[in-house]
Amino acid sequence: MKNKNPKSYETYLNTIQKTEECVVYRGENEWGSMEITCHKVFPGIELLYKDIRLSRYDFQLECPYRNILEIEHCREGRMECESEQTFYYVSQGDIAIRSTDLSEHEVVFPSGHYCGLNVVIDLEQTPRCLNCLLEDVDVRPDALRRKFCLPGQDCFILRKLPSIEHIFSELYDVPESVKRGYLKVKVLELLLFLTGLDMEQDKVLPRRYTQSQVTLAKNVGQYLCEHLREHITIAELAKRFGTSPTQLKTSFRGVYGTSVQTFAREEKMRRAAVLLRETDRTVMDIAGQFGYSNASKFSGTFQTVLGQTPMQYRLQSNSNT
C-alpha cells in the first residue's frame, strides 16, 4: 500500500475522499484490501471505522504519535495484539481500552477480516477536561488512561454489556444529515460512561498466549489451508507438529477463536465461494476440489457457512456484477 499522507493515522493507503471533518483511506496489499474512514470529532479525538479484508498489514508513521489512548470496539472478526512477546485477541463484541503509541508495527487479523470502530485520543492535543464542550460532562481523558491502563496491564477488555453496546450499535448507523453532531454526542456519551464504570465488576483480563503457542496455531492454520482437500484429524496434526492434542486445540482456539474443524470447513467454503463467483465451473467440480464427493453434502455445508446454497450464491453474485 502506498503512503500518500505521512501525518495520517493509517499509512500505506490511498486517500480517496477528504473533507475538513472526514478522510476515507483505501488500499490493498498481497493479503487483501482495507478501508478506513476517519472522522475528526474533537481536537485530538478521532473516530475510525475499519473494514478490513486481509490477514495482516504493516503499520508505520513517519511522524508517530506517542501518547495515545485507544478505545476499540470489534463488530466482526478478530484482531491480534502483542505486548512483550505475549499475545491476546480482541473478538466480536469486545471493547478493548489501551494506552499506546502509534509507531511501526504489524497488525494481524487471524480470521482474515475485521470490522469495527476505534476512538483514538491524542492526550497531547485533546483538552484535559471535556466539560468545556458540554456543561456537567466531567470527562478527563488522561484520568481515563490512569483508570484503565494500570502498570503491568496494558489492555483492559470489557464484556458484552447491553448498557454500553447500544452506544456502539448506534454509531454504525448514523444518518448523514446529522452525522457531525451525532458523533460528538455519542463519543462524549461513551467517555462519560467509561468514567463512571465499575472496573472490578465488568472487566475481563485478556487471556494471553505465548509466542510458541501462537506460532503453533498459525503453522497449523497454514497447513490446513494448504491441504483443504484432505480430512485431517487432531491426532494427525498433533503428531505432525510435535505437540499434544490438548495443547494444539487450546493454542488454535486462542488464536483463531474457533476449532480446527470449524476453521477448515469455513476456509473451504470461503474459497469455494470465490470459485463460484469468478468461474463457470460446476458445483460438483468445485465440491470435489475441497474433498466432497457428494454435491448435496457440499451444498448443505456451504449454506450453513454462507447462508445460501451454492447456486443461490452464484446467481446473486452474477446479478450484482
C-alpha positions in Angstrom: 0.0 0.0 0.0 1.4 3.4 -0.9 1.8 6.1 1.7 0.3 9.3 0.5 -0.1 11.1 3.8 2.7 10.6 6.3 0.8 12.5 9.0 -2.3 10.3 8.8 -3.3 7.7 11.3 -3.2 4.9 8.7 -0.5 4.7 6.2 0.2 2.7 3.0 -3.3 3.7 2.0 -4.6 5.9 -0.8 -6.7 8.9 0.2 -9.9 8.5 -1.8 -12.1 11.2 -0.2 -11.2 14.1 2.1 -13.1 16.9 3.8 -12.4 19.1 6.8 -14.0 16.6 9.1 -13.6 13.2 7.3 -10.9 11.3 5.4 -11.5 8.0 3.7 -8.5 5.7 3.0 -8.5 2.6 0.9 -5.8 0.2 -0.3 -4.7 -3.3 -0.8 -1.6 -5.5 -0.5 -0.8 -9.1 -1.1 -3.1 -10.2 1.7 -6.3 -8.4 0.7 -7.9 -5.0 1.0 -9.0 -2.5 3.6 -10.9 0.8 4.0 -10.6 3.2 6.9 -13.0 6.1 7.4 -11.6 8.7 9.8 -13.8 11.4 11.4 -12.3 14.3 13.4 -14.7 14.6 16.3 -13.0 17.0 18.7 -9.5 18.4 18.9 -7.2 15.4 19.4 -10.1 12.9 19.2 -10.8 10.9 16.0 -13.3 8.1 15.3 -12.2 5.5 12.8 -14.5 3.0 11.1 -12.5 -0.1 9.9 -13.5 -2.5 7.2 -10.5 -4.9 6.8 -10.5 -7.9 4.5 -6.9 -9.2 4.9 -4.9 -11.2 7.4 -2.3 -8.6 8.2 -0.8 -5.3 7.2 2.3 -3.3 8.2 1.6 0.0 10.1 4.1 2.8 10.0 4.1 6.5 10.6 6.9 8.9 9.6 5.7 11.2 12.5 4.4 8.8 15.1 2.1 9.9 18.0 3.5 8.9 21.4 0.7 9.5 23.9 -2.4 7.8 22.7 -5.5 6.3 24.4 -7.5 3.9 22.2 -11.0 2.5 22.7 -11.6 -0.3 20.2 -14.9 -2.0 19.5 -14.9 -5.2 17.5 -18.1 -5.7 15.4 -16.9 -8.7 13.4 -13.7 -10.8 13.1 -10.7 -11.0 15.3 -7.6 -8.8 15.9 -4.3 -9.9 17.4 -2.5 -7.7 19.9 1.1 -8.2 21.1 2.8 -7.0 24.2 6.2 -8.0 25.4 6.2 -11.3 23.4 2.8 -12.4 24.6 -0.4 -12.2 22.6 -4.1 -11.6 23.3 -7.1 -11.4 20.9 -10.0 -8.9 20.6 -13.1 -10.7 19.2 -16.7 -9.9 18.3 -18.4 -7.7 20.9 -15.2 -7.0 22.8 -14.3 -3.5 23.9 -10.5 -3.0 24.4 -9.0 0.1 26.0 -5.3 0.5 25.8 -2.6 3.1 26.1 -0.2 3.0 23.2 1.9 4.9 20.7 1.3 4.9 17.0 4.6 3.8 15.6 5.8 1.0 13.3 4.2 -2.4 13.9 2.4 -5.3 12.2 -1.4 -5.7 12.7 -2.7 -9.2 12.4 -6.3 -10.4 11.8 -6.3 -14.3 12.2 -9.8 -14.7 10.7 -8.9 -12.7 7.6 -11.4 -9.9 8.2 -12.2 -7.3 10.8 -14.9 -4.7 11.1 -15.2 -2.3 14.0 -14.5 1.2 15.2 -11.8 2.9 17.1 -11.8 6.1 19.2 -8.3 7.5 19.2 -7.5 10.1 21.8 -4.2 12.1 21.4 -3.6 13.1 25.0 -1.2 15.8 23.9 -3.8 17.5 21.8 -7.2 16.9 23.4 -8.5 19.2 26.2 -7.6 17.9 29.6 -11.2 18.1 30.6 -14.1 17.9 28.1 -16.7 19.7 30.2 -15.7 22.8 28.3 -17.7 21.2 25.5 -20.8 20.4 27.4 -21.8 21.6 30.9 -21.9 18.8 33.6 -19.9 16.4 31.4 -16.9 15.8 33.6 -14.7 13.7 31.3 -10.9 13.8 31.7 -9.1 11.7 29.0 -5.9 11.4 31.0 -7.8 10.2 34.0 -9.4 7.5 31.8 -6.0 6.2 30.9 -4.9 6.1 34.5 -8.1 4.2 35.4 -8.0 1.6 32.7 -4.3 1.2 31.8 -2.7 0.2 35.1 1.0 -0.6 35.5 1.6 -4.1 34.1 -1.9 -4.2 32.5 -1.6 -2.6 29.0 -5.1 -3.7 27.9 -8.5 -3.6 29.6 -11.3 -5.7 27.9 -15.0 -5.3 28.7 -17.7 -7.9 28.5 -20.6 -7.5 26.1 -22.5 -5.1 28.2 -26.0 -4.1 26.9 -25.6 -0.8 28.8 -22.6 0.1 26.5 -23.3 -2.0 23.4 -26.1 0.3 22.4 -23.7 3.2 22.2 -21.6 1.4 19.6 -24.5 -0.1 17.7 -25.9 3.4 17.1 -22.5 4.6 15.9 -22.6 2.1 13.0 -25.8 3.5 11.5 -25.8 7.3 11.7 -27.8 9.4 9.2 -25.6 11.6 7.1 -27.7 14.7 7.7 -26.8 14.7 11.5 -23.5 12.7 11.5 -21.2 15.5 12.5 -23.1 16.5 15.7 -24.3 12.9 16.4 -20.7 11.6 16.5 -19.8 14.3 19.0 -22.7 13.4 21.3 -22.0 9.6 21.1 -18.3 9.9 21.8 -19.0 12.1 24.8 -21.6 9.6 25.9 -19.0 6.7 25.6 -16.3 8.6 27.5 -18.8 9.6 30.2 -20.0 6.0 30.6 -16.4 4.8 30.9 -15.7 7.4 33.5 -18.4 6.0 35.8 -17.8 2.3 35.0 -17.3 -0.1 37.8 -14.0 -1.7 36.7 -14.0 -4.7 39.1 -17.4 -5.8 38.1 -17.1 -5.6 34.3 -13.5 -6.1 33.3 -12.1 -9.2 31.6 -8.3 -9.7 31.9 -7.4 -10.8 28.4 -6.1 -14.4 28.2 -2.6 -14.3 26.9 -0.7 -16.7 24.7 3.0 -17.2 24.3 5.0 -16.9 21.1 5.3 -20.7 20.8 1.5 -21.1 21.2 0.8 -18.5 18.5 3.4 -20.0 16.2 2.0 -23.5 16.6 -1.6 -22.3 15.8 -0.5 -20.3 12.8 1.6 -23.2 11.4 -1.4 -25.5 11.8 -3.7 -22.9 10.1 -1.3 -22.6 7.2 -1.0 -26.4 6.9 -4.8 -26.8 6.8 -5.1 -24.1 4.1 -2.6 -26.0 2.0 -4.4 -29.3 2.4 -8.1 -28.4 2.1 -8.9 -31.4 0.0 -7.9 -33.8 2.9 -9.7 -34.7 6.1 -7.1 -34.3 8.8 -7.7 -35.3 12.4 -6.4 -33.6 15.5 -4.3 -36.6 16.3 -2.6 -36.4 12.9 -1.9 -32.7 13.3 -0.6 -33.1 16.8 1.8 -35.8 15.6 3.0 -33.7 12.7 3.7 -30.7 14.8 5.1 -32.5 17.8 2.6 -31.5 20.4 -0.3 -32.9 22.4 -3.9 -32.7 21.0 -4.9 -30.6 24.0 -2.1 -28.1 23.5 -2.9 -27.9 19.8 -6.6 -27.3 20.4 -6.0 -24.7 23.1 -3.5 -22.8 21.0 -5.5 -22.9 17.9 -8.8 -21.7 19.5 -6.8 -19.0 21.3 -5.5 -17.5 18.0 -8.4 -18.2 15.6 -11.4 -18.2 18.1 -12.7 -21.4 16.7 -12.0 -25.1 16.5 -9.7 -26.7 13.9 -12.6 -28.5 12.3 -14.7 -25.3 12.0 -11.8 -23.3 10.7 -11.1 -25.9 7.9 -14.8 -26.1 7.0 -15.2 -22.3 6.8 -12.0 -21.9 4.8 -13.1 -24.4 2.3 -16.5 -22.7 1.8 -14.9 -19.2 1.5 -12.6 -20.4 -1.2 -15.4 -22.3 -2.9 -17.4 -19.0 -2.9 -14.6 -17.3 -4.8 -14.7 -20.1 -7.5 -18.5 -19.9 -7.7 -18.2 -16.1 -8.1 -15.3 -15.9 -10.5 -15.5 -19.1 -12.7 -18.2 -21.1 -14.5 -17.1 -24.5 -13.0 -19.9 -26.8 -11.9 -20.8 -27.1 -8.3 -19.8 -30.8 -8.3 -16.4 -29.9 -9.7 -15.8 -27.3 -7.0 -17.0 -29.6 -4.3 -14.5 -32.3 -5.4 -11.6 -29.8 -5.1 -12.4 -29.5 -1.4 -12.8 -33.2 -0.7 -16.6 -33.5 -1.1 -17.7 -36.5 -3.2 -21.4 -35.7 -2.6 -22.8 -32.4 -4.0 -25.7 -32.4 -1.6 -23.4 -32.6 1.4 -21.2 -29.8 0.0 -24.3 -27.7 -0.7 -25.6 -28.2 2.9 -22.2 -27.2 4.4 -22.0 -24.1 2.1 -25.4 -23.0 3.1 -24.6 -23.4 6.8 -21.4 -21.3 6.5 -22.6 -18.6 4.0 -26.4 -18.6 4.4 -27.1 -19.6 0.8 -26.9 -22.7 -1.4 -24.0 -22.6 -3.9 -26.4 -21.9 -6.8 -28.2 -19.1 -4.9 -24.8 -17.6 -4.1 -23.7 -17.8 -7.8 -26.9 -16.3 -9.1 -26.8 -13.4 -6.6 -23.1 -12.8 -7.4 -23.8 -12.7 -11.1 -26.7 -10.3 -10.7 -24.5 -7.9 -8.7 -21.9 -7.6 -11.4 
